[in-house]
Amino acid sequence: MGAVTPLLDRPEIAGVLEDPRLLHLAVETARGPHVTPTAYAVAGGRLWLVSSRNTVKVRTLRRHPRVSVLVRDGERSVVLSGTAEVLSPWGPGDAMRLARNPWWPRALAGYGLRNAALLGGYLVDAAGCTAGSLPHDRVLVGITPQRAMLIEDDQVVRVVGRWPSARRASSPQRRAGSVHRAVSLDGVPQRAAATVSASGGAALGWSTPSGPVVLPANSLEGGATVLVPAQALRVAGAADGDAACLSFDGGLALRPTRLAGAMLRGRESILSRRGALATVALDVERVSWWSGFRTGTVQIAARAARAAA
């Protein structure tokens, strides 16, 4: 990796990263962005994550290291874009990178201290772990941010680094009956489906030519339509019709068996921009879900919610 950037040391960014225990990580798969929540720590100008070497995100990062990160702290959010590196003793390439990186002992110790309660929960649930979830399977992921957005009260108040300009004008696509889009969650476990049904915060992943981006969003009526800071869409270079996803979760749980969430995946339509917010709807093609150690994907056809007659 290149020289460590001091971007995370900026007070306005460090202040947002200090308290939350979860971030949302976006990676770019062959079928579009993939956004999931994960615990983290900060050390040496990088964000550090721990994950199973067999997860989609780790397998993807080995081929496509460009990532985006969203950290939300109340009405403030930080969106970061950069590259990731996988460090582990599991292969010659990983081991060499591990040996060359002097920060990994401090990063691993910091992760353990920051997430001690979460790690304790994993030990409690260890008897129910699948093979890929056991502690020996862990790898360390270091993320070097190259640019950032600071968002407060739906306004982008600070842009750091060079973000791509919009590729084309994305005229809002106003479609009758499509302002609120619901989605059938048949085949999704109840706990995971409940995170989508509850109105509230979500993470919107979007594919752009410069890599994935993940933005703060608020769902409307628990469906596949969200409100997103309009200026953040412009800064990120998001365009109508791109591959996208919406990630929902129940927040931090200290026991892995109590974690649940779902990721709706498909293509986004920018329906309208009004003031500081844009209305964005997802044409859902499939839903990936997690509930405890169980995961799965089901093919789902999105349907437009119609007003009652």
Contacts in CASP RR format, 6 or more apart in sequence:
PFRMAT RR
TARGET T0000
AUTHOR 0000-0000-0000
METHOD contacts of the structure
MODEL  1
MGAVTPLLDRPEIAGVLEDPRLLHLAVETARGPHVTPTAYAVAGGRLWLV
SSRNTVKVRTLRRHPRVSVLVRDGERSVVLSGTAEVLSPWGPGDAMRLAR
NPWWPRALAGYGLRNAALLGGYLVDAAGCTAGSLPHDRVLVGITPQRAML
IEDDQVVRVVGRWPSARRASSPQRRAGSVHRAVSLDGVPQRAAATVSASG
GAALGWSTPSGPVVLPANSLEGGATVLVPAQALRVAGAADGDAACLSFDG
GLALRPTRLAGAMLRGRESILSRRGALATVALDVERVSWWSGFRTGTVQI
AARAARAAA
1 83 0 8 1.000
1 85 0 8 1.000
1 101 0 8 1.000
1 144 0 8 1.000
2 144 0 8 1.000
4 44 0 8 1.000
4 45 0 8 1.000
4 46 0 8 1.000
4 144 0 8 1.000
5 45 0 8 1.000
5 144 0 8 1.000
5 145 0 8 1.000
5 146 0 8 1.000
6 45 0 8 1.000
7 13 0 8 1.000
7 45 0 8 1.000
7 80 0 8 1.000
7 145 0 8 1.000
7 146 0 8 1.000
7 147 0 8 1.000
7 148 0 8 1.000
7 160 0 8 1.000
8 14 0 8 1.000
8 17 0 8 1.000
8 42 0 8 1.000
8 44 0 8 1.000
8 45 0 8 1.000
8 46 0 8 1.000
8 47 0 8 1.000
8 145 0 8 1.000
9 45 0 8 1.000
10 148 0 8 1.000
10 160 0 8 1.000
12 150 0 8 1.000
12 158 0 8 1.000
13 78 0 8 1.000
13 148 0 8 1.000
13 150 0 8 1.000
13 160 0 8 1.000
14 42 0 8 1.000
15 73 0 8 1.000
16 71 0 8 1.000
16 73 0 8 1.000
16 76 0 8 1.000
16 77 0 8 1.000
16 78 0 8 1.000
16 150 0 8 1.000
17 42 0 8 1.000
17 47 0 8 1.000
17 71 0 8 1.000
17 78 0 8 1.000
19 73 0 8 1.000
20 71 0 8 1.000
20 72 0 8 1.000
20 73 0 8 1.000
21 39 0 8 1.000
21 114 0 8 1.000
21 115 0 8 1.000
21 118 0 8 1.000
21 252 0 8 1.000
22 37 0 8 1.000
22 38 0 8 1.000
22 39 0 8 1.000
22 40 0 8 1.000
22 251 0 8 1.000
22 252 0 8 1.000
23 37 0 8 1.000
23 38 0 8 1.000
23 40 0 8 1.000
23 47 0 8 1.000
23 69 0 8 1.000
23 70 0 8 1.000
23 71 0 8 1.000
24 35 0 8 1.000
24 36 0 8 1.000
24 37 0 8 1.000
24 38 0 8 1.000
24 69 0 8 1.000
24 70 0 8 1.000
24 71 0 8 1.000
24 203 0 8 1.000
24 214 0 8 1.000
24 247 0 8 1.000
25 35 0 8 1.000
25 36 0 8 1.000
25 37 0 8 1.000
25 38 0 8 1.000
25 49 0 8 1.000
25 57 0 8 1.000
25 67 0 8 1.000
25 68 0 8 1.000
25 69 0 8 1.000
25 143 0 8 1.000
25 214 0 8 1.000
26 33 0 8 1.000
26 34 0 8 1.000
26 35 0 8 1.000
26 67 0 8 1.000
26 68 0 8 1.000
26 69 0 8 1.000
26 70 0 8 1.000
26 203 0 8 1.000
26 205 0 8 1.000
26 212 0 8 1.000
26 213 0 8 1.000
26 214 0 8 1.000
27 33 0 8 1.000
27 34 0 8 1.000
27 56 0 8 1.000
27 57 0 8 1.000
27 60 0 8 1.000
27 61 0 8 1.000
27 64 0 8 1.000
27 67 0 8 1.000
27 84 0 8 1.000
27 212 0 8 1.000
28 34 0 8 1.000
28 60 0 8 1.000
28 64 0 8 1.000
28 66 0 8 1.000
28 207 0 8 1.000
28 211 0 8 1.000
28 212 0 8 1.000
29 56 0 8 1.000
29 60 0 8 1.000
29 64 0 8 1.000
31 243 0 8 1.000
31 265 0 8 1.000
32 207 0 8 1.000
32 212 0 8 1.000
32 243 0 8 1.000
32 244 0 8 1.000
32 245 0 8 1.000
32 265 0 8 1.000
32 266 0 8 1.000
33 205 0 8 1.000
33 206 0 8 1.000
33 207 0 8 1.000
33 212 0 8 1.000
33 213 0 8 1.000
33 214 0 8 1.000
33 243 0 8 1.000
33 244 0 8 1.000
33 245 0 8 1.000
34 56 0 8 1.000
34 57 0 8 1.000
34 60 0 8 1.000
34 212 0 8 1.000
34 245 0 8 1.000
34 263 0 8 1.000
34 265 0 8 1.000
34 288 0 8 1.000
35 203 0 8 1.000
35 204 0 8 1.000
35 205 0 8 1.000
35 212 0 8 1.000
35 214 0 8 1.000
35 245 0 8 1.000
35 247 0 8 1.000
35 263 0 8 1.000
36 57 0 8 1.000
36 247 0 8 1.000
36 263 0 8 1.000
36 290 0 8 1.000
37 203 0 8 1.000
37 247 0 8 1.000
37 249 0 8 1.000
37 251 0 8 1.000
38 49 0 8 1.000
38 51 0 8 1.000
39 49 0 8 1.000
39 50 0 8 1.000
39 111 0 8 1.000
39 114 0 8 1.000
39 115 0 8 1.000
39 118 0 8 1.000
39 252 0 8 1.000
40 47 0 8 1.000
40 48 0 8 1.000
40 49 0 8 1.000
40 111 0 8 1.000
40 114 0 8 1.000
41 47 0 8 1.000
41 48 0 8 1.000
41 107 0 8 1.000
41 110 0 8 1.000
41 111 0 8 1.000
41 112 0 8 1.000
41 113 0 8 1.000
41 114 0 8 1.000
41 115 0 8 1.000
42 48 0 8 1.000
43 103 0 8 1.000
43 106 0 8 1.000
43 107 0 8 1.000
43 110 0 8 1.000
44 103 0 8 1.000
44 106 0 8 1.000
44 107 0 8 1.000
45 144 0 8 1.000
46 103 0 8 1.000
46 107 0 8 1.000
46 142 0 8 1.000
46 143 0 8 1.000
46 144 0 8 1.000
46 145 0 8 1.000
47 69 0 8 1.000
47 80 0 8 1.000
47 142 0 8 1.000
47 143 0 8 1.000
47 145 0 8 1.000
48 107 0 8 1.000
48 108 0 8 1.000
48 110 0 8 1.000
48 111 0 8 1.000
48 140 0 8 1.000
48 141 0 8 1.000
48 142 0 8 1.000
48 143 0 8 1.000
49 111 0 8 1.000
49 140 0 8 1.000
49 141 0 8 1.000
49 142 0 8 1.000
49 143 0 8 1.000
50 108 0 8 1.000
50 111 0 8 1.000
50 138 0 8 1.000
50 139 0 8 1.000
50 140 0 8 1.000
50 141 0 8 1.000
51 57 0 8 1.000
51 58 0 8 1.000
51 138 0 8 1.000
51 139 0 8 1.000
51 141 0 8 1.000
52 58 0 8 1.000
52 132 0 8 1.000
52 133 0 8 1.000
52 137 0 8 1.000
52 138 0 8 1.000
52 139 0 8 1.000
53 86 0 8 1.000
53 88 0 8 1.000
53 90 0 8 1.000
53 137 0 8 1.000
53 138 0 8 1.000
53 139 0 8 1.000
54 132 0 8 1.000
54 137 0 8 1.000
57 141 0 8 1.000
58 86 0 8 1.000
58 139 0 8 1.000
58 141 0 8 1.000
61 67 0 8 1.000
61 84 0 8 1.000
61 85 0 8 1.000
61 86 0 8 1.000
61 141 0 8 1.000
62 86 0 8 1.000
65 83 0 8 1.000
65 84 0 8 1.000
65 85 0 8 1.000
66 81 0 8 1.000
66 82 0 8 1.000
66 83 0 8 1.000
66 84 0 8 1.000
66 210 0 8 1.000
66 211 0 8 1.000
66 212 0 8 1.000
67 81 0 8 1.000
67 82 0 8 1.000
67 83 0 8 1.000
67 84 0 8 1.000
67 143 0 8 1.000
67 212 0 8 1.000
68 79 0 8 1.000
68 80 0 8 1.000
68 81 0 8 1.000
68 82 0 8 1.000
68 205 0 8 1.000
68 211 0 8 1.000
68 212 0 8 1.000
68 213 0 8 1.000
68 214 0 8 1.000
69 78 0 8 1.000
69 79 0 8 1.000
69 80 0 8 1.000
69 81 0 8 1.000
69 143 0 8 1.000
69 145 0 8 1.000
69 214 0 8 1.000
70 77 0 8 1.000
70 78 0 8 1.000
70 79 0 8 1.000
70 80 0 8 1.000
70 203 0 8 1.000
70 214 0 8 1.000
70 215 0 8 1.000
70 216 0 8 1.000
71 77 0 8 1.000
71 78 0 8 1.000
71 80 0 8 1.000
72 216 0 8 1.000
75 152 0 8 1.000
75 153 0 8 1.000
76 150 0 8 1.000
76 151 0 8 1.000
76 152 0 8 1.000
77 150 0 8 1.000
77 151 0 8 1.000
77 152 0 8 1.000
77 216 0 8 1.000
78 148 0 8 1.000
78 149 0 8 1.000
78 150 0 8 1.000
78 151 0 8 1.000
79 148 0 8 1.000
79 149 0 8 1.000
79 151 0 8 1.000
79 213 0 8 1.000
79 214 0 8 1.000
79 215 0 8 1.000
79 216 0 8 1.000
79 232 0 8 1.000
79 236 0 8 1.000
80 143 0 8 1.000
80 145 0 8 1.000
80 147 0 8 1.000
80 148 0 8 1.000
81 145 0 8 1.000
81 146 0 8 1.000
81 147 0 8 1.000
81 148 0 8 1.000
81 163 0 8 1.000
81 210 0 8 1.000
81 211 0 8 1.000
81 213 0 8 1.000
82 143 0 8 1.000
82 144 0 8 1.000
82 145 0 8 1.000
82 146 0 8 1.000
82 147 0 8 1.000
83 143 0 8 1.000
83 144 0 8 1.000
83 146 0 8 1.000
84 141 0 8 1.000
84 142 0 8 1.000
84 143 0 8 1.000
84 144 0 8 1.000
85 97 0 8 1.000
85 101 0 8 1.000
85 141 0 8 1.000
85 142 0 8 1.000
85 144 0 8 1.000
86 94 0 8 1.000
86 97 0 8 1.000
86 139 0 8 1.000
86 140 0 8 1.000
86 141 0 8 1.000
86 142 0 8 1.000
87 94 0 8 1.000
87 97 0 8 1.000
87 98 0 8 1.000
87 101 0 8 1.000
87 104 0 8 1.000
87 139 0 8 1.000
87 140 0 8 1.000
87 141 0 8 1.000
87 142 0 8 1.000
88 94 0 8 1.000
88 95 0 8 1.000
88 98 0 8 1.000
88 138 0 8 1.000
88 139 0 8 1.000
88 140 0 8 1.000
89 95 0 8 1.000
89 98 0 8 1.000
90 139 0 8 1.000
94 139 0 8 1.000
98 104 0 8 1.000
98 140 0 8 1.000
104 140 0 8 1.000
107 140 0 8 1.000
107 142 0 8 1.000
108 140 0 8 1.000
111 140 0 8 1.000
112 119 0 8 1.000
117 254 0 8 1.000
118 252 0 8 1.000
118 254 0 8 1.000
120 254 0 8 1.000
121 254 0 8 1.000
121 255 0 8 1.000
121 256 0 8 1.000
122 129 0 8 1.000
122 135 0 8 1.000
122 256 0 8 1.000
124 255 0 8 1.000
125 255 0 8 1.000
125 256 0 8 1.000
125 257 0 8 1.000
126 134 0 8 1.000
126 135 0 8 1.000
128 257 0 8 1.000
128 293 0 8 1.000
129 256 0 8 1.000
129 293 0 8 1.000
130 293 0 8 1.000
131 137 0 8 1.000
133 256 0 8 1.000
133 293 0 8 1.000
146 161 0 8 1.000
147 159 0 8 1.000
147 160 0 8 1.000
147 161 0 8 1.000
147 162 0 8 1.000
147 163 0 8 1.000
148 158 0 8 1.000
148 159 0 8 1.000
148 160 0 8 1.000
148 161 0 8 1.000
149 156 0 8 1.000
149 158 0 8 1.000
149 159 0 8 1.000
149 160 0 8 1.000
149 163 0 8 1.000
149 232 0 8 1.000
149 235 0 8 1.000
149 236 0 8 1.000
150 156 0 8 1.000
150 157 0 8 1.000
150 158 0 8 1.000
150 159 0 8 1.000
150 160 0 8 1.000
151 157 0 8 1.000
151 216 0 8 1.000
151 229 0 8 1.000
151 232 0 8 1.000
153 276 0 8 1.000
154 229 0 8 1.000
154 276 0 8 1.000
154 277 0 8 1.000
155 229 0 8 1.000
155 231 0 8 1.000
155 276 0 8 1.000
156 229 0 8 1.000
156 231 0 8 1.000
156 232 0 8 1.000
156 235 0 8 1.000
159 235 0 8 1.000
163 210 0 8 1.000
163 235 0 8 1.000
163 236 0 8 1.000
163 237 0 8 1.000
164 208 0 8 1.000
164 209 0 8 1.000
164 210 0 8 1.000
164 236 0 8 1.000
164 237 0 8 1.000
165 237 0 8 1.000
166 234 0 8 1.000
166 237 0 8 1.000
166 238 0 8 1.000
166 239 0 8 1.000
167 208 0 8 1.000
167 209 0 8 1.000
167 237 0 8 1.000
167 239 0 8 1.000
168 239 0 8 1.000
170 233 0 8 1.000
170 238 0 8 1.000
170 239 0 8 1.000
170 240 0 8 1.000
170 270 0 8 1.000
171 240 0 8 1.000
172 270 0 8 1.000
172 271 0 8 1.000
172 272 0 8 1.000
172 273 0 8 1.000
172 278 0 8 1.000
172 279 0 8 1.000
173 240 0 8 1.000
173 269 0 8 1.000
173 270 0 8 1.000
173 271 0 8 1.000
174 271 0 8 1.000
174 272 0 8 1.000
175 269 0 8 1.000
175 271 0 8 1.000
177 304 0 8 1.000
177 305 0 8 1.000
177 306 0 8 1.000
177 307 0 8 1.000
178 269 0 8 1.000
178 271 0 8 1.000
178 281 0 8 1.000
178 304 0 8 1.000
179 225 0 8 1.000
179 271 0 8 1.000
179 279 0 8 1.000
179 281 0 8 1.000
180 220 0 8 1.000
180 221 0 8 1.000
180 223 0 8 1.000
180 225 0 8 1.000
180 305 0 8 1.000
181 223 0 8 1.000
181 224 0 8 1.000
181 225 0 8 1.000
181 281 0 8 1.000
181 282 0 8 1.000
181 283 0 8 1.000
181 284 0 8 1.000
181 302 0 8 1.000
181 303 0 8 1.000
181 304 0 8 1.000
181 305 0 8 1.000
182 221 0 8 1.000
182 222 0 8 1.000
182 223 0 8 1.000
182 224 0 8 1.000
182 303 0 8 1.000
182 304 0 8 1.000
182 305 0 8 1.000
183 196 0 8 1.000
183 223 0 8 1.000
183 224 0 8 1.000
183 264 0 8 1.000
183 284 0 8 1.000
183 287 0 8 1.000
183 300 0 8 1.000
183 302 0 8 1.000
183 303 0 8 1.000
184 300 0 8 1.000
184 301 0 8 1.000
184 303 0 8 1.000
185 193 0 8 1.000
185 196 0 8 1.000
185 197 0 8 1.000
185 262 0 8 1.000
185 287 0 8 1.000
185 300 0 8 1.000
186 298 0 8 1.000
186 300 0 8 1.000
187 298 0 8 1.000
188 196 0 8 1.000
188 262 0 8 1.000
188 287 0 8 1.000
188 289 0 8 1.000
188 298 0 8 1.000
189 260 0 8 1.000
189 289 0 8 1.000
189 291 0 8 1.000
189 294 0 8 1.000
191 260 0 8 1.000
191 261 0 8 1.000
191 291 0 8 1.000
192 260 0 8 1.000
192 261 0 8 1.000
192 262 0 8 1.000
192 289 0 8 1.000
192 290 0 8 1.000
192 291 0 8 1.000
193 262 0 8 1.000
193 289 0 8 1.000
194 260 0 8 1.000
195 248 0 8 1.000
195 249 0 8 1.000
195 250 0 8 1.000
195 260 0 8 1.000
195 261 0 8 1.000
195 262 0 8 1.000
196 219 0 8 1.000
196 222 0 8 1.000
196 223 0 8 1.000
196 248 0 8 1.000
196 261 0 8 1.000
196 262 0 8 1.000
196 264 0 8 1.000
197 222 0 8 1.000
197 223 0 8 1.000
198 222 0 8 1.000
198 248 0 8 1.000
199 218 0 8 1.000
199 219 0 8 1.000
199 220 0 8 1.000
199 221 0 8 1.000
199 222 0 8 1.000
200 218 0 8 1.000
200 219 0 8 1.000
200 222 0 8 1.000
201 216 0 8 1.000
201 217 0 8 1.000
201 218 0 8 1.000
201 219 0 8 1.000
201 248 0 8 1.000
202 217 0 8 1.000
202 218 0 8 1.000
202 219 0 8 1.000
202 226 0 8 1.000
202 246 0 8 1.000
202 247 0 8 1.000
202 248 0 8 1.000
203 214 0 8 1.000
203 215 0 8 1.000
203 216 0 8 1.000
203 217 0 8 1.000
203 246 0 8 1.000
203 247 0 8 1.000
204 214 0 8 1.000
204 215 0 8 1.000
204 216 0 8 1.000
204 217 0 8 1.000
204 226 0 8 1.000
204 228 0 8 1.000
204 244 0 8 1.000
204 245 0 8 1.000
204 246 0 8 1.000
204 247 0 8 1.000
204 268 0 8 1.000
204 280 0 8 1.000
205 212 0 8 1.000
205 213 0 8 1.000
205 214 0 8 1.000
205 215 0 8 1.000
205 244 0 8 1.000
205 245 0 8 1.000
205 246 0 8 1.000
205 247 0 8 1.000
206 212 0 8 1.000
206 213 0 8 1.000
206 214 0 8 1.000
206 215 0 8 1.000
206 233 0 8 1.000
206 236 0 8 1.000
206 238 0 8 1.000
206 242 0 8 1.000
206 243 0 8 1.000
206 244 0 8 1.000
206 268 0 8 1.000
207 242 0 8 1.000
207 243 0 8 1.000
207 244 0 8 1.000
208 236 0 8 1.000
208 237 0 8 1.000
208 238 0 8 1.000
208 239 0 8 1.000
208 242 0 8 1.000
210 237 0 8 1.000
213 236 0 8 1.000
213 237 0 8 1.000
213 238 0 8 1.000
214 247 0 8 1.000
215 228 0 8 1.000
215 229 0 8 1.000
215 232 0 8 1.000
215 233 0 8 1.000
215 236 0 8 1.000
215 238 0 8 1.000
216 228 0 8 1.000
216 229 0 8 1.000
216 232 0 8 1.000
217 226 0 8 1.000
217 227 0 8 1.000
217 228 0 8 1.000
217 246 0 8 1.000
217 280 0 8 1.000
218 226 0 8 1.000
218 227 0 8 1.000
219 225 0 8 1.000
219 226 0 8 1.000
219 246 0 8 1.000
219 248 0 8 1.000
220 226 0 8 1.000
220 227 0 8 1.000
220 279 0 8 1.000
221 305 0 8 1.000
223 305 0 8 1.000
224 246 0 8 1.000
224 264 0 8 1.000
224 281 0 8 1.000
224 282 0 8 1.000
224 283 0 8 1.000
224 284 0 8 1.000
224 302 0 8 1.000
225 271 0 8 1.000
225 279 0 8 1.000
225 280 0 8 1.000
225 281 0 8 1.000
225 282 0 8 1.000
226 246 0 8 1.000
226 279 0 8 1.000
226 280 0 8 1.000
226 281 0 8 1.000
226 282 0 8 1.000
227 277 0 8 1.000
227 278 0 8 1.000
227 279 0 8 1.000
227 280 0 8 1.000
228 277 0 8 1.000
228 278 0 8 1.000
228 280 0 8 1.000
229 276 0 8 1.000
229 277 0 8 1.000
229 278 0 8 1.000
230 273 0 8 1.000
230 275 0 8 1.000
230 276 0 8 1.000
230 277 0 8 1.000
230 278 0 8 1.000
231 276 0 8 1.000
233 270 0 8 1.000
233 278 0 8 1.000
233 280 0 8 1.000
238 268 0 8 1.000
238 270 0 8 1.000
240 268 0 8 1.000
240 269 0 8 1.000
240 270 0 8 1.000
241 267 0 8 1.000
241 268 0 8 1.000
241 269 0 8 1.000
242 267 0 8 1.000
242 268 0 8 1.000
243 265 0 8 1.000
243 266 0 8 1.000
243 267 0 8 1.000
244 265 0 8 1.000
244 266 0 8 1.000
244 267 0 8 1.000
244 268 0 8 1.000
244 282 0 8 1.000
245 263 0 8 1.000
245 264 0 8 1.000
245 265 0 8 1.000
245 266 0 8 1.000
245 282 0 8 1.000
246 263 0 8 1.000
246 264 0 8 1.000
246 282 0 8 1.000
247 261 0 8 1.000
247 262 0 8 1.000
247 263 0 8 1.000
247 264 0 8 1.000
248 261 0 8 1.000
248 262 0 8 1.000
248 263 0 8 1.000
248 264 0 8 1.000
249 259 0 8 1.000
249 260 0 8 1.000
249 261 0 8 1.000
249 262 0 8 1.000
250 259 0 8 1.000
250 260 0 8 1.000
250 261 0 8 1.000
253 259 0 8 1.000
256 292 0 8 1.000
256 293 0 8 1.000
257 292 0 8 1.000
257 293 0 8 1.000
258 292 0 8 1.000
259 290 0 8 1.000
259 291 0 8 1.000
259 292 0 8 1.000
260 289 0 8 1.000
260 290 0 8 1.000
260 291 0 8 1.000
260 292 0 8 1.000
261 289 0 8 1.000
261 290 0 8 1.000
261 291 0 8 1.000
262 287 0 8 1.000
262 288 0 8 1.000
262 289 0 8 1.000
262 290 0 8 1.000
263 287 0 8 1.000
263 288 0 8 1.000
263 289 0 8 1.000
264 282 0 8 1.000
264 284 0 8 1.000
264 287 0 8 1.000
264 300 0 8 1.000
265 284 0 8 1.000
265 285 0 8 1.000
265 286 0 8 1.000
265 287 0 8 1.000
265 288 0 8 1.000
266 282 0 8 1.000
266 283 0 8 1.000
266 284 0 8 1.000
266 285 0 8 1.000
266 286 0 8 1.000
267 282 0 8 1.000
267 283 0 8 1.000
267 285 0 8 1.000
268 280 0 8 1.000
268 281 0 8 1.000
268 282 0 8 1.000
268 283 0 8 1.000
269 280 0 8 1.000
269 281 0 8 1.000
269 282 0 8 1.000
269 283 0 8 1.000
270 278 0 8 1.000
270 279 0 8 1.000
270 280 0 8 1.000
271 278 0 8 1.000
271 279 0 8 1.000
271 280 0 8 1.000
271 281 0 8 1.000
272 278 0 8 1.000
272 279 0 8 1.000
273 279 0 8 1.000
282 302 0 8 1.000
283 302 0 8 1.000
284 300 0 8 1.000
284 301 0 8 1.000
284 302 0 8 1.000
285 299 0 8 1.000
285 300 0 8 1.000
285 301 0 8 1.000
285 302 0 8 1.000
286 297 0 8 1.000
286 298 0 8 1.000
286 299 0 8 1.000
286 300 0 8 1.000
287 297 0 8 1.000
287 298 0 8 1.000
287 300 0 8 1.000
288 295 0 8 1.000
288 296 0 8 1.000
288 297 0 8 1.000
289 295 0 8 1.000
289 296 0 8 1.000
289 297 0 8 1.000
289 298 0 8 1.000
290 296 0 8 1.000
END
